[in-house]
Amino acid sequence: MQAIERALVSFFEQVAKKDLVRLATLKQEKRFTVDEDRWYFTLPDLHRFLQHRDALFGGIDYRQFRQLIFNSPINQTTKLYGAEIVIADNLGKVDTSRYALVWHAKDGR
């Protein structure tokens, strides 16, 4: 697994684990919505967010990022923590549809 893929999987793992610092950062972003049981995002917004947070993501364009998202084991990792990524609003195109990381496990947070 390449460093950028590890960074992406680690990011989603932190969100799936409801890391308080990571969730606070996501809640501060106007482009995201974080509810009690899910975090909503679009792929272009996530790409921009990660580009500003990690130099690894600053080195790839959106097309490369999208390919990385679809080829990495994100859902397998998030499922280990009782979460999964779903299509929340299917608008017919990957770039405009809205996705959600849904927490199925209740851990009191």
C-alpha positions in Angstrom: 0.0 0.0 0.0 1.4 3.4 -1.0 1.8 6.2 1.5 -1.1 8.2 0.0 -3.4 5.2 0.2 -2.4 4.6 3.8 -3.1 8.2 4.6 -6.5 8.0 3.0 -7.4 4.8 4.8 -6.1 6.2 8.1 -8.3 9.3 7.6 -11.4 7.3 7.1 -10.4 4.9 10.0 -10.2 8.0 12.3 -13.6 9.2 11.2 -15.1 5.7 11.5 -13.7 5.5 15.1 -15.3 8.9 15.9 -11.9 10.4 16.7 -13.0 13.6 18.6 -10.3 15.8 17.0 -11.1 14.6 13.5 -14.8 15.0 14.0 -14.4 18.5 15.4 -12.3 19.4 12.3 -15.1 18.0 10.0 -17.8 19.9 11.9 -16.0 23.2 11.4 -16.0 22.7 7.6 -19.1 24.4 6.0 -18.9 22.0 3.0 -19.5 19.0 5.3 -22.5 18.0 7.5 -21.9 15.8 10.6 -24.9 14.4 12.3 -25.1 12.0 15.2 -25.1 8.9 13.0 -23.4 10.1 9.7 -21.0 12.4 8.0 -22.0 13.8 4.6 -19.5 14.8 1.9 -18.9 15.1 -1.9 -15.8 13.8 -3.5 -14.6 17.2 -4.8 -15.1 18.7 -1.3 -13.3 15.9 0.3 -10.4 16.2 -2.1 -10.1 20.0 -1.4 -10.3 19.4 2.3 -7.6 16.8 2.3 -5.3 18.8 0.0 -5.3 21.6 2.6 -4.6 19.1 5.5 -2.0 16.8 4.1 0.9 17.4 1.6 0.4 14.0 0.2 -3.0 14.9 -1.2 -1.7 18.3 -2.5 0.4 16.3 -5.0 -2.5 14.6 -6.8 -5.2 16.1 -9.0 -8.9 15.3 -8.5 -9.0 12.5 -11.1 -6.2 10.7 -9.4 -7.9 11.3 -6.0 -11.2 9.8 -7.3 -9.3 6.8 -8.6 -7.6 6.4 -5.3 -10.9 6.5 -3.4 -12.5 3.8 -5.5 -9.4 1.5 -5.5 -8.6 1.7 -1.8 -10.0 -0.6 1.0 -11.9 2.2 2.8 -15.1 0.4 3.3 -13.4 -2.8 4.5 -11.6 -0.6 7.1 -14.6 1.4 8.2 -16.7 -1.8 8.7 -14.2 -2.9 11.3 -15.4 0.0 13.4 -19.1 -0.4 12.7 -19.3 2.2 9.9 -19.7 2.2 6.1 -19.7 4.6 3.2 -23.0 4.9 1.3 -24.4 7.0 -1.5 -26.7 9.4 0.4 -27.9 11.4 -2.6 -27.4 9.8 -6.0 -27.4 12.7 -8.5 -26.3 10.5 -11.4 -22.7 11.5 -11.4 -19.9 10.5 -9.0 -18.7 14.1 -8.8 -22.1 15.6 -7.8 -23.5 12.8 -5.7 -23.4 13.1 -2.0 -21.9 10.3 0.1 -22.1 9.6 3.8 -20.0 7.7 6.3 -22.7 6.0 8.5 -21.9 4.8 12.0 -24.0 1.7 12.7 -22.4 0.9 16.1 -23.6 2.9 19.0 -20.7 3.8 21.3 -22.2 6.6 23.3 -20.6 9.6 21.5 
